[in-house]
């Protein structure tokens, strides 16, 4: 796996490969070649930020960050002059301060070799930093030889990568507090002057550094959700499981912000018995809170405990945190408190107004406060005026039976037995009479009090400004409101006495925003009109600022613009008879669509209905010479006559009976397809469109049974 300069990889299998490669090559006295720098989990490939070399031919000079390759060993130039050089490379190692270095592999690429048949060992040294004043004559001081790399014959020439173990040099530099590391490549002193052994390397080199930061000391320690105490007085732990937690810290992280999963070890022991230490584990990443849980049965009553925590990753363990202490207290007050109230005695009914209740611990010495709950609601706490003392709370009961549950608590939060105080409260909210029916329509409500001394009322619809109305001598009042928007609306009315005592009642209404629909010709829920008979449908808005309407007859949806007053009308003529639904929505200038309005009606069938008793449209029947009856009827009131003809014969007439129907008889002369055409005549002299009935006549009449 290739390493990107200045990046971290997370491939754990590669670490194993790297460790194996290092052990093999170190045992052989050399490092192997790879196509790219080595990679391992938490491995960063650190490139050099500077390079230099010194040359014996110019003993007082140094070449720093010059372009081109860097020479190592000896060679002769084109004029036959001998040169001997040493190369230096500087790395920024400040990011590794505090890290544990598992391995560091220095790698360089050979770019030219004087004689490929000779493979001298090349030494890697740690030196002091070079400066512009350094030279062959005054070289950087050599601090330690780190490794000698000798390449096998199969390595290729020049070798694409040569590697040296630089781990100890990096560790030494970090231990000294250095922010840079300078490494030098040179040939052994015994062969350094041999001009056949000279070689050159690319000026860009790198170190594959396998490192790890031990987790930091955990902070923000909490005991049962509260900041822990390190000095007397210690916090109390009541009779419950113990949860301890802390924020974990770890510098290890990759380029995408990921971090190691840490294991937190929480240690707990009684201060008077340190050998009874027990540990629990938790998990978390850098900056996260990890928790440890100790069950209740691991603790004993009235004892001081200490605890601390430390974090570990897969490779290192951090330092223990500071100590936290707590004292166990598993026994609550032995006696239940007493409850009393002059506002709500246990006998009789009392106005459901705010009233006072006295909670009394009865001189139980370890009771320092109370927990109370009215009608199963939210549990609240209040402190006693002194240990074993009293507290007074103000509560507003609900109407009807009420139950106040109270316990006293000690400093650790342990509870006493509970007491229930039961009483009854009568409703004092005003009575509201009236109804809110429509948007924009003034509604009048009457209110009457259910407590004495009411002098005024405050009232408002939800979201609207509050108003005030004075009460009459008997405490009643009349108030008006106008809803400007639809939906679920709540009217709140608060009665107020001269002493400022208040009681509130609410009423909720559902106001539709659906438009109103009116029509000519066609009646909601009735049968009227007919095919081709137009009707005018008028839409009136309920919501304000309506600019258009969407409407749908059956399955066809259309749009019509609204007039200045928000209304709109459409003329519509049906094409067929039967059940017809109309759905309408109004749309305001903000594009808000109203609730839907529905107008359902039936279109009367203007065509006469024709039915054959013998002859049928779907199969041949009867036959030539066999008469058949045909029933004709009309849905239109005041139908007086039917005009009919068979096939192309003459039109004839027959009067309609009181039910608007008639029967005609006809005898076919030949088999095949025949048609009866009928139109209705009405009392006003008008006629319906023609209706047709097509039927089939068989070739011969069916034989009568028994002949």
C-alpha positions as CSV (number, residue, x, y, z in Angstrom):
1,X,0.0,0.0,0.0
2,X,1.4,3.4,-1.0
3,X,1.7,6.1,1.6
4,X,0.8,9.7,0.7
5,X,3.2,12.3,2.0
6,X,1.9,13.8,5.2
7,X,-1.1,11.5,5.6
8,X,-2.1,8.7,7.9
9,X,-3.3,5.2,6.8
10,X,-5.4,2.8,8.8
11,X,-4.5,-0.6,7.4
12,X,-3.7,-2.8,10.4
13,X,-2.6,-5.8,8.3
14,X,0.1,-3.6,6.8
15,X,1.6,-3.0,10.2
16,X,2.1,-6.7,10.6
17,X,3.8,-6.9,7.2
18,X,6.0,-3.9,8.1
19,X,7.0,-5.5,11.4
20,X,7.8,-8.7,9.6
21,X,9.8,-7.0,6.9
22,X,11.8,-5.0,9.5
23,X,12.6,-8.1,11.6
24,X,13.8,-10.0,8.5
25,X,15.9,-7.3,7.1
26,X,17.4,-6.2,10.4
27,X,18.4,-9.8,11.0
28,X,20.1,-9.8,7.6
29,X,21.8,-6.5,8.4
30,X,20.0,-4.7,5.7
31,X,16.6,-3.3,4.7
32,X,14.7,-4.6,1.7
33,X,13.4,-2.6,-1.2
34,X,9.8,-1.7,-2.0
35,X,8.1,0.0,-4.9
36,X,6.7,2.6,-2.5
37,X,7.3,3.7,1.2
38,X,6.1,1.2,3.8
39,X,2.6,1.7,5.3
40,X,0.9,0.6,8.5
41,X,-1.9,1.5,10.8
42,X,-1.3,5.1,12.2
43,X,1.7,5.4,9.8
44,X,2.5,8.8,8.4
45,X,4.9,9.3,5.6
46,X,6.9,12.4,6.5
47,X,8.8,14.0,3.7
48,X,12.0,16.0,4.3
49,X,11.6,19.8,4.2
50,X,15.2,20.5,3.4
51,X,18.3,18.7,2.1
52,X,22.0,19.4,1.7
53,X,25.4,17.9,1.0
54,X,29.1,18.6,1.6
55,X,31.9,17.9,-0.8
56,X,35.6,17.3,0.1
57,X,36.6,19.1,-3.1
58,X,35.0,22.3,-1.7
59,X,35.8,21.8,2.0
60,X,34.4,25.2,3.2
61,X,31.1,25.1,1.3
62,X,27.7,23.4,1.7
63,X,25.0,23.0,-0.9
64,X,21.5,23.5,0.7
65,X,18.2,22.8,-1.1
66,X,19.9,22.9,-4.5
67,X,18.0,21.4,-7.5
68,X,19.1,18.0,-8.7
69,X,20.2,14.9,-6.9
70,X,22.4,14.6,-3.8
71,X,25.7,12.7,-4.0
72,X,27.0,10.1,-1.4
73,X,30.6,8.7,-1.5
74,X,33.3,9.4,-4.0
75,X,33.5,10.0,-7.7
76,X,35.7,11.8,-10.3
77,X,34.5,14.7,-12.3
78,X,35.1,15.2,-16.0
79,X,38.4,17.0,-15.3
80,X,39.6,14.0,-13.2
81,X,39.1,15.8,-9.9
82,X,38.1,13.6,-7.0
83,X,35.0,14.4,-4.8
84,X,33.7,12.8,-1.6
85,X,30.3,13.8,-0.4
86,X,27.8,13.2,2.5
87,X,24.1,14.0,2.2
88,X,21.9,15.5,4.9
89,X,18.1,15.6,5.2
90,X,16.0,17.6,7.7
91,X,12.5,16.6,8.9
92,X,9.8,18.5,10.9
93,X,9.0,16.1,13.8
94,X,7.1,18.5,16.1
95,X,3.8,16.7,15.5
96,X,5.2,13.5,17.1
97,X,6.0,15.1,20.5
98,X,4.4,13.0,23.2
99,X,3.9,10.1,20.8
100,X,5.3,6.6,21.2
101,X,7.3,5.6,18.1
102,X,6.9,2.0,17.2
103,X,8.9,2.2,14.0
104,X,10.4,4.7,11.6
105,X,11.7,3.7,8.2
106,X,13.8,6.1,6.3
107,X,13.6,5.6,2.5
108,X,15.5,7.1,-0.4
109,X,15.7,6.5,-4.2
110,X,19.0,5.9,-5.9
111,X,19.2,7.9,-9.1
112,X,22.7,6.9,-10.3
113,X,25.5,4.5,-9.3
114,X,29.2,4.5,-10.4
115,X,29.5,0.7,-10.5
116,X,26.5,-1.5,-10.3
117,X,28.6,-4.6,-9.6
118,X,29.6,-3.2,-6.2
119,X,27.1,-2.9,-3.3
120,X,28.7,-1.1,-0.4
121,X,26.8,-0.7,2.9
122,X,25.3,2.8,3.1
123,X,25.2,4.2,6.7
124,X,22.3,6.3,8.1
125,X,23.4,8.7,10.9
126,X,21.6,11.1,13.2
127,X,23.4,14.4,13.2
128,X,23.0,17.9,14.6
129,X,21.2,20.3,12.2
130,X,23.3,21.8,9.4
131,X,23.5,25.5,8.7
132,X,24.9,27.8,6.1
133,X,28.2,27.7,8.0
134,X,28.4,23.9,7.8
135,X,30.9,22.4,5.4
136,X,33.1,19.3,4.8
137,X,35.6,20.8,7.1
138,X,33.0,21.7,9.7
139,X,30.3,19.1,9.3
140,X,27.2,18.7,11.5
141,X,28.2,16.6,14.5
142,X,27.4,12.9,14.2
143,X,25.2,11.9,17.2
144,X,24.6,8.2,16.4
145,X,24.8,5.7,13.6
146,X,21.4,4.3,13.2
147,X,21.6,1.7,10.5
148,X,23.6,0.4,7.5
149,X,21.7,-0.8,4.4
150,X,23.3,-3.2,2.0
151,X,21.3,-4.0,-1.0
152,X,21.0,-7.5,-2.6
153,X,22.0,-8.0,-6.2
154,X,18.4,-8.4,-7.2
155,X,17.5,-4.9,-6.0
156,X,18.0,-3.3,-9.3
157,X,20.5,-0.6,-10.2
158,X,19.9,2.1,-9.4
159,X,17.6,0.8,-6.7
160,X,14.2,2.4,-6.8
161,X,14.0,2.5,-3.0
162,X,16.4,1.9,-0.2
163,X,15.3,1.7,3.4
164,X,17.0,2.3,6.8
165,X,15.7,1.9,10.3
166,X,15.6,5.4,11.8
167,X,13.4,4.7,14.8
168,X,16.0,5.1,17.5
169,X,17.2,8.4,16.0
170,X,13.6,9.7,16.0
171,X,13.0,8.6,19.6
172,X,16.2,10.2,20.7
173,X,15.4,13.5,19.0
174,X,11.9,13.6,20.5
175,X,13.2,12.7,24.0
176,X,15.6,15.7,23.8
177,X,12.6,18.0,22.9
178,X,13.8,18.6,19.4
179,X,11.3,19.8,16.8
180,X,13.5,18.7,13.8
181,X,15.4,15.6,12.9
182,X,18.5,15.7,10.7
183,X,19.7,12.4,9.1
184,X,22.8,11.9,7.1
185,X,23.7,9.3,4.4
186,X,27.4,8.4,4.0
187,X,29.6,5.5,3.1
188,X,31.6,3.7,5.8
189,X,34.9,5.6,6.5
190,X,37.0,2.7,5.2
191,X,35.5,2.8,1.7
192,X,34.2,6.4,1.6
193,X,37.2,7.4,-0.6
194,X,36.7,4.7,-3.2
195,X,35.5,6.5,-6.4
196,X,33.9,3.2,-7.7
197,X,31.4,3.2,-4.9
198,X,29.8,6.6,-5.4
199,X,26.0,7.0,-5.9
200,X,23.4,9.6,-6.0
201,X,19.9,9.9,-4.4
202,X,16.8,11.9,-5.1
203,X,16.7,15.0,-3.0
204,X,13.1,14.2,-1.7
205,X,13.2,11.4,0.8
206,X,10.8,10.3,3.6
207,X,10.3,8.5,6.8
208,X,7.4,6.1,7.3
209,X,6.6,6.7,11.0
210,X,4.4,4.2,12.9
211,X,3.4,6.2,16.0
212,X,0.8,6.4,18.6
213,X,-0.2,9.0,21.2
214,X,-1.1,7.4,24.6
215,X,-4.6,8.6,25.6
216,X,-4.6,11.7,27.8
217,X,-5.8,12.1,31.3
218,X,-9.6,12.0,31.5
219,X,-11.4,15.1,32.7
220,X,-14.9,16.3,33.8
221,X,-15.4,13.4,36.1
222,X,-19.0,12.9,37.3
223,X,-20.5,10.7,40.1
224,X,-24.1,9.8,39.3
225,X,-24.4,12.7,36.9
226,X,-23.0,15.4,39.2
227,X,-19.4,16.8,39.2
228,X,-17.4,14.7,41.6
229,X,-16.0,15.9,44.9
230,X,-12.3,15.7,45.7
231,X,-12.5,17.2,49.2
232,X,-14.9,17.1,52.2
233,X,-17.8,17.4,52.4
234,X,-18.1,14.6,49.9
235,X,-21.3,14.1,47.8
236,X,-23.7,11.4,48.9
237,X,-24.6,8.3,46.9
238,X,-28.0,7.0,47.7
239,X,-29.2,3.4,47.6
240,X,-28.9,2.9,43.8
241,X,-26.6,1.6,41.2
242,X,-23.5,3.9,40.9
243,X,-22.8,5.5,37.4
244,X,-19.4,7.2,37.1
245,X,-18.3,9.0,33.9
246,X,-15.5,11.1,32.4
247,X,-14.5,12.8,29.1
248,X,-11.8,10.9,27.3
249,X,-8.9,12.5,25.4
250,X,-6.7,11.1,22.6
251,X,-4.6,12.9,20.1
252,X,-4.6,10.1,17.5
253,X,-6.8,11.0,14.5
254,X,-6.8,10.6,10.8
255,X,-7.2,13.1,8.0
256,X,-11.0,12.7,7.9
257,X,-11.5,13.4,11.6
258,X,-11.8,9.8,12.7
259,X,-10.3,8.7,16.1
260,X,-9.5,5.6,18.0
261,X,-12.1,3.8,20.1
262,X,-10.7,4.0,23.6
263,X,-11.3,1.6,26.6
264,X,-11.9,3.5,29.8
265,X,-11.1,1.6,33.1
266,X,-13.0,2.9,36.1
267,X,-11.5,1.8,39.4
268,X,-13.5,2.0,42.7
269,X,-12.5,1.1,46.3
270,X,-13.5,1.9,49.9
271,X,-11.0,4.5,51.3
272,X,-10.6,2.4,54.4
273,X,-9.9,-0.8,52.4
274,X,-7.9,0.0,49.3
275,X,-7.3,-3.6,48.5
276,X,-11.0,-4.1,47.8
277,X,-10.5,-2.3,44.5
278,X,-12.9,-3.3,41.7
279,X,-12.8,-2.1,38.1
280,X,-15.5,-1.6,35.3
281,X,-15.0,-0.8,31.6
282,X,-16.5,1.7,29.4
283,X,-15.8,2.9,25.8
284,X,-15.7,6.2,23.9
285,X,-13.7,8.3,21.5
286,X,-11.7,11.5,21.9
287,X,-14.0,14.2,23.4
288,X,-16.8,11.7,24.3
289,X,-18.1,10.8,27.7
290,X,-17.5,7.2,28.8
291,X,-19.4,5.6,31.7
292,X,-18.8,2.8,34.1
293,X,-21.6,1.1,36.1
294,X,-21.2,-0.4,39.6
295,X,-24.2,-2.2,40.9
296,X,-25.8,-1.4,44.2
297,X,-24.6,-4.6,45.8
298,X,-20.9,-3.6,45.4
299,X,-21.5,-0.7,47.8
300,X,-22.2,-0.7,51.6
301,X,-24.0,1.9,53.7
302,X,-22.2,4.8,55.3
303,X,-18.8,4.4,53.8
304,X,-16.4,6.7,51.9
305,X,-15.4,5.5,48.4
306,X,-12.7,6.8,46.0
307,X,-12.7,6.2,42.2
308,X,-10.6,7.2,39.2
309,X,-10.4,6.5,35.5
310,X,-7.8,6.0,32.8
311,X,-8.1,5.4,29.1
312,X,-6.3,3.0,26.8
313,X,-6.2,2.4,23.0
314,X,-5.0,-0.8,21.3
315,X,-1.3,0.2,21.9
316,X,-0.9,2.3,24.9
317,X,-2.5,3.1,28.3
318,X,-2.9,6.7,29.6
319,X,-2.4,8.0,33.1
320,X,-4.9,7.7,35.9
321,X,-7.1,10.7,36.6
322,X,-7.3,12.6,39.8
323,X,-9.3,11.0,42.6
324,X,-13.0,11.5,43.3
325,X,-14.8,10.7,46.5
326,X,-18.3,10.1,47.7
327,X,-20.1,8.8,50.8
328,X,-22.8,6.2,50.7
329,X,-26.1,6.8,52.5
330,X,-28.7,4.1,51.8
331,X,-31.2,4.8,54.6
332,X,-33.9,7.4,54.2
333,X,-35.9,9.2,56.9
334,X,-37.8,6.6,58.9
335,X,-41.1,8.5,59.3
336,X,-43.5,9.7,56.6
337,X,-44.1,13.5,56.6
338,X,-47.4,15.1,57.6
339,X,-49.5,17.3,55.2
340,X,-52.0,19.9,56.1
341,X,-53.9,22.8,54.4
342,X,-56.3,25.4,55.6
343,X,-57.2,26.2,52.0
344,X,-58.1,22.6,51.2
345,X,-59.2,20.6,54.3
346,X,-59.9,17.0,53.6
347,X,-63.6,17.5,54.3
348,X,-66.0,19.2,51.8
349,X,-65.5,20.9,48.5
350,X,-63.3,24.0,48.1
351,X,-62.7,26.4,45.1
352,X,-60.1,25.1,42.7
353,X,-57.9,28.2,43.3
354,X,-54.2,28.3,44.2
355,X,-53.8,27.3,47.9
356,X,-51.1,26.5,50.4
357,X,-50.0,23.2,51.8
358,X,-47.7,22.6,54.7
359,X,-45.3,19.7,54.6
360,X,-43.9,18.7,58.0
361,X,-41.0,16.2,58.5
362,X,-42.0,15.7,62.1
363,X,-38.5,16.5,63.6
364,X,-37.0,13.5,61.7
365,X,-33.3,14.7,62.0
366,X,-32.0,13.5,58.6
367,X,-35.0,14.9,56.6
368,X,-33.7,18.0,54.8
369,X,-36.4,18.5,52.2
370,X,-39.5,17.1,50.4
371,X,-40.6,15.7,47.1
372,X,-44.2,16.1,46.2
373,X,-46.5,15.3,43.3
374,X,-50.1,16.5,42.7
375,X,-52.4,14.1,40.8
376,X,-49.5,12.1,39.3
377,X,-48.0,15.1,37.6
378,X,-44.4,16.3,37.7
379,X,-42.5,15.6,40.8
380,X,-41.2,18.7,42.5
381,X,-38.8,19.4,45.4
382,X,-38.6,21.9,48.2
383,X,-36.1,22.3,51.1
384,X,-37.2,22.2,54.7
385,X,-36.6,25.3,56.8
386,X,-34.3,23.2,59.0
387,X,-33.4,19.5,59.3
388,X,-36.6,17.7,60.4
389,X,-38.5,20.9,59.7
390,X,-41.3,22.2,57.5
391,X,-41.9,23.7,54.1
392,X,-45.0,25.5,52.5
393,X,-45.9,25.1,48.9
394,X,-48.6,26.7,46.8
395,X,-50.5,24.5,44.4
396,X,-53.5,24.8,42.0
397,X,-55.6,21.7,42.1
398,X,-57.7,20.3,39.4
399,X,-61.5,20.2,39.6
400,X,-62.8,17.1,41.4
401,X,-60.9,14.7,43.7
402,X,-57.2,15.5,44.1
403,X,-54.3,13.6,45.6
404,X,-51.1,15.1,46.9
405,X,-48.3,12.5,47.4
406,X,-45.3,13.6,49.6
407,X,-42.1,12.0,50.9
408,X,-39.3,13.6,52.9
409,X,-35.7,13.1,51.6
410,X,-32.3,13.2,53.3
411,X,-29.1,14.8,51.9
412,X,-28.4,11.8,49.7
413,X,-31.9,11.9,48.2
414,X,-33.1,8.8,50.0
415,X,-36.9,8.8,50.5
416,X,-39.1,8.3,53.5
417,X,-42.3,6.4,53.4
418,X,-44.9,8.4,51.4
419,X,-48.1,10.0,52.6
420,X,-51.2,10.8,50.4
421,X,-53.3,13.9,51.2
422,X,-56.6,13.7,49.4
423,X,-59.1,16.5,49.0
424,X,-61.8,17.8,46.7
425,X,-61.9,21.1,44.6
426,X,-64.8,22.6,42.8
427,X,-64.6,24.2,39.4
428,X,-64.4,28.0,39.5
429,X,-63.8,28.7,35.8
430,X,-66.4,30.8,34.2
431,X,-69.2,29.2,32.1
432,X,-69.0,30.2,28.4
433,X,-72.2,30.1,26.3
434,X,-72.2,30.7,22.6
435,X,-70.7,29.4,19.4
436,X,-68.0,30.4,16.9
437,X,-69.4,29.4,13.5
438,X,-67.6,31.1,10.7
439,X,-64.6,33.1,9.7
440,X,-65.2,36.8,9.6
441,X,-68.6,36.6,11.3
442,X,-69.1,38.4,14.6
443,X,-69.9,35.9,17.4
444,X,-71.4,36.9,20.8
445,X,-70.8,34.9,24.0
446,X,-72.3,35.2,27.4
447,X,-70.2,34.4,30.5
448,X,-71.2,33.8,34.1
449,X,-68.9,33.3,37.1
450,X,-68.5,30.3,39.3
451,X,-66.8,32.2,42.1
452,X,-67.8,35.3,44.0
453,X,-66.6,38.8,43.5
454,X,-65.9,38.7,39.8
455,X,-65.5,42.2,38.4
456,X,-64.2,41.7,34.9
457,X,-63.2,39.2,32.3
458,X,-60.1,38.9,30.1
459,X,-60.6,37.0,26.8
460,X,-59.0,36.3,23.5
461,X,-58.9,33.9,20.6
462,X,-55.6,32.0,20.3
463,X,-53.0,34.2,18.6
464,X,-55.2,37.4,18.9
465,X,-54.8,40.3,21.2
466,X,-56.4,40.0,24.7
467,X,-59.4,42.1,25.4
468,X,-61.2,43.1,28.6
469,X,-64.9,43.5,29.4
470,X,-66.3,44.6,32.8
471,X,-68.8,42.3,34.6
472,X,-72.2,43.4,35.6
473,X,-73.3,43.5,39.3
474,X,-74.2,39.8,39.2
475,X,-70.8,38.9,37.7
476,X,-72.0,38.1,34.2
477,X,-70.9,39.7,31.0
478,X,-71.3,39.6,27.2
479,X,-68.3,39.5,24.9
480,X,-67.8,39.4,21.1
481,X,-65.1,38.0,19.0
482,X,-64.5,37.7,15.2
483,X,-62.2,34.9,13.9
484,X,-60.0,36.1,11.1
485,X,-58.6,32.7,10.2
486,X,-59.8,29.1,10.2
487,X,-58.6,25.9,11.7
488,X,-58.8,24.9,15.4
489,X,-59.5,28.0,17.4
490,X,-59.5,28.3,21.1
491,X,-61.4,31.0,23.1
492,X,-59.9,31.7,26.5
493,X,-61.9,33.6,29.1
494,X,-60.5,34.5,32.5
495,X,-62.6,35.8,35.3
496,X,-61.0,38.3,37.6
497,X,-62.1,39.2,41.2
498,X,-61.5,42.5,42.9
499,X,-58.7,40.8,44.8
500,X,-57.0,39.7,41.6
501,X,-58.0,36.1,41.9
502,X,-58.3,34.5,38.4
503,X,-59.9,31.4,36.9
504,X,-59.8,30.5,33.2
505,X,-62.1,28.5,31.0
506,X,-61.5,27.6,27.3
507,X,-63.7,26.5,24.4
508,X,-62.3,25.0,21.2
509,X,-64.0,25.4,17.8
510,X,-63.2,24.0,14.4
511,X,-63.7,26.7,11.7
512,X,-63.5,25.4,8.2
513,X,-61.9,27.5,5.4
514,X,-63.8,25.7,2.7
515,X,-65.7,28.1,0.4
516,X,-69.5,28.2,0.2
517,X,-71.2,26.8,-2.9
518,X,-74.5,27.9,-4.4
519,X,-76.1,26.9,-7.7
520,X,-79.0,27.6,-10.1
521,X,-80.9,24.7,-11.6
522,X,-79.0,22.0,-9.7
523,X,-79.8,21.3,-6.0
524,X,-77.5,19.9,-3.4
525,X,-78.5,16.4,-2.7
526,X,-81.4,16.5,-5.2
527,X,-82.1,15.5,-8.8
528,X,-82.6,18.3,-11.3
529,X,-81.4,19.8,-14.7
530,X,-80.5,17.3,-17.4
531,X,-78.0,16.6,-20.2
532,X,-77.0,19.9,-21.8
533,X,-78.9,22.0,-19.3
534,X,-76.5,24.7,-17.9
535,X,-76.3,25.7,-14.3
536,X,-74.5,28.6,-12.6
537,X,-72.3,27.6,-9.6
538,X,-71.2,30.5,-7.3
539,X,-68.3,30.2,-4.9
540,X,-68.0,32.5,-1.8
541,X,-64.8,32.5,0.3
542,X,-64.4,31.8,4.0
543,X,-60.7,32.6,4.1
544,X,-59.6,36.2,3.4
545,X,-57.7,37.5,0.3
546,X,-58.9,34.8,-2.0
547,X,-57.7,35.3,-5.6
548,X,-58.8,32.1,-7.3
549,X,-60.7,28.8,-7.0
550,X,-59.8,25.3,-8.0
551,X,-62.9,23.2,-8.8
552,X,-63.6,19.7,-10.0
553,X,-66.8,18.3,-11.6
554,X,-66.3,14.5,-11.4
555,X,-62.7,14.0,-12.4
556,X,-62.1,17.1,-14.4
557,X,-60.3,19.9,-12.5
558,X,-60.3,23.6,-13.6
559,X,-59.4,27.0,-12.2
560,X,-61.3,30.3,-12.2
561,X,-60.1,33.7,-11.0
562,X,-62.0,35.4,-8.1
563,X,-63.6,38.8,-8.4
564,X,-62.6,41.7,-6.2
565,X,-65.0,40.6,-3.5
566,X,-63.4,37.1,-3.5
567,X,-66.4,35.4,-5.2
568,X,-66.4,33.6,-8.5
569,X,-69.0,31.9,-10.7
570,X,-68.8,29.2,-13.4
571,X,-71.4,27.9,-15.8
572,X,-71.5,24.2,-16.4
573,X,-73.7,21.9,-18.4
574,X,-73.6,18.1,-17.9
575,X,-73.1,15.7,-20.7
576,X,-74.6,12.7,-19.0
577,X,-77.2,12.0,-16.3
578,X,-76.6,10.6,-12.8
579,X,-74.6,11.2,-9.6
580,X,-72.2,14.2,-10.0
581,X,-69.8,15.5,-7.3
582,X,-68.4,19.0,-7.3
583,X,-65.3,19.8,-5.1
584,X,-64.1,23.4,-4.7
585,X,-61.0,24.9,-3.0
586,X,-60.2,28.6,-2.6
587,X,-56.6,29.9,-3.0
588,X,-55.5,33.2,-1.3
589,X,-52.8,35.6,-2.5
590,X,-50.1,33.7,-0.6
591,X,-51.0,30.5,-2.4
592,X,-52.6,28.9,0.6
593,X,-55.3,26.5,-0.4
594,X,-58.4,26.2,1.8
595,X,-60.2,23.2,3.0
596,X,-62.3,21.5,0.3
597,X,-66.0,22.1,-0.1
598,X,-68.3,19.5,-1.6
599,X,-71.5,19.9,-3.5
600,X,-73.2,16.6,-4.6
601,X,-76.2,16.4,-6.9
602,X,-77.8,14.2,-9.5
603,X,-78.4,15.2,-13.1
604,X,-81.9,14.2,-14.3
605,X,-81.9,11.9,-17.3
606,X,-83.9,13.8,-20.0
607,X,-83.9,10.9,-22.4
608,X,-86.8,8.4,-22.2
609,X,-86.0,5.0,-20.7
610,X,-86.9,2.1,-23.1
611,X,-87.1,-1.6,-22.1
612,X,-88.3,-4.6,-24.2
613,X,-90.2,-7.4,-22.4
614,X,-89.6,-10.0,-25.2
615,X,-87.0,-8.4,-27.4
616,X,-83.6,-7.6,-26.0
617,X,-80.5,-5.9,-27.3
618,X,-78.1,-8.7,-26.3
619,X,-79.6,-11.8,-27.9
620,X,-82.2,-12.7,-30.6
621,X,-85.7,-13.5,-29.4
622,X,-89.2,-13.9,-30.7
623,X,-89.4,-13.9,-34.5
624,X,-91.3,-12.5,-37.4
625,X,-95.1,-12.3,-36.7
626,X,-94.6,-12.5,-32.9
627,X,-95.6,-9.3,-31.1
628,X,-93.6,-7.8,-28.2
629,X,-94.3,-5.2,-25.6
630,X,-92.0,-2.2,-25.0
631,X,-92.1,-0.1,-21.8
632,X,-91.3,3.6,-22.1
633,X,-90.8,6.0,-19.2
634,X,-89.4,9.4,-18.3
635,X,-87.8,11.0,-15.2
636,X,-89.0,14.4,-16.2
637,X,-92.2,15.6,-14.3
638,X,-95.2,16.6,-16.5
639,X,-94.4,14.2,-19.3
640,X,-97.6,14.0,-21.3
641,X,-96.9,11.9,-24.3
642,X,-94.3,9.7,-26.1
643,X,-93.6,10.0,-29.8
644,X,-92.1,6.8,-31.2
645,X,-91.2,4.9,-34.4
646,X,-89.9,1.5,-35.2
647,X,-87.0,1.4,-37.7
648,X,-87.9,3.9,-40.5
649,X,-91.7,3.6,-40.0
650,X,-94.0,6.5,-39.3
651,X,-93.9,8.3,-36.0
652,X,-96.8,7.5,-33.7
653,X,-97.9,8.8,-30.3
654,X,-99.0,7.4,-27.0
655,X,-100.1,9.2,-23.9
656,X,-98.1,8.9,-20.7
657,X,-99.8,7.6,-17.6
658,X,-99.7,9.4,-14.2
659,X,-96.3,7.8,-13.6
660,X,-94.9,9.2,-16.8
661,X,-94.8,5.8,-18.6
662,X,-96.5,3.9,-21.4
663,X,-96.4,0.4,-23.1
664,X,-96.4,0.0,-26.8
665,X,-96.8,-3.3,-28.7
666,X,-95.1,-4.1,-32.1
667,X,-95.0,-7.1,-34.3
668,X,-91.8,-7.5,-36.4
669,X,-92.2,-8.8,-40.0
670,X,-88.6,-10.0,-40.4
671,X,-85.7,-11.2,-38.3
672,X,-82.5,-9.2,-37.6
673,X,-81.7,-5.9,-35.9
674,X,-84.4,-3.3,-35.3
675,X,-84.6,0.1,-33.6
676,X,-87.2,1.8,-31.5
677,X,-86.8,5.6,-31.4
678,X,-88.6,7.6,-28.7
679,X,-88.9,11.2,-27.6
680,X,-90.9,12.6,-24.7
681,X,-93.4,15.5,-24.9
682,X,-93.8,17.7,-21.9
683,X,-96.7,19.8,-20.6
684,X,-95.0,23.1,-21.6
685,X,-94.9,22.0,-25.2
686,X,-91.2,21.1,-25.3
687,X,-89.7,17.7,-26.2
688,X,-86.7,15.7,-25.0
689,X,-83.9,14.5,-27.3
690,X,-84.5,11.2,-28.9
691,X,-83.6,7.9,-27.2
692,X,-83.1,4.7,-29.1
693,X,-83.5,1.0,-28.2
694,X,-81.9,-1.5,-30.6
695,X,-83.0,-5.1,-30.3
696,X,-82.6,-8.5,-32.0
697,X,-85.4,-10.6,-33.6
698,X,-84.8,-14.3,-34.1
699,X,-85.4,-16.1,-37.4
700,X,-88.5,-18.0,-36.2
701,X,-90.7,-17.8,-33.1
702,X,-89.8,-20.2,-30.4
703,X,-92.1,-23.3,-30.2
704,X,-94.6,-23.2,-27.4
705,X,-94.2,-25.8,-24.8
706,X,-96.4,-28.9,-25.3
707,X,-96.9,-28.5,-29.0
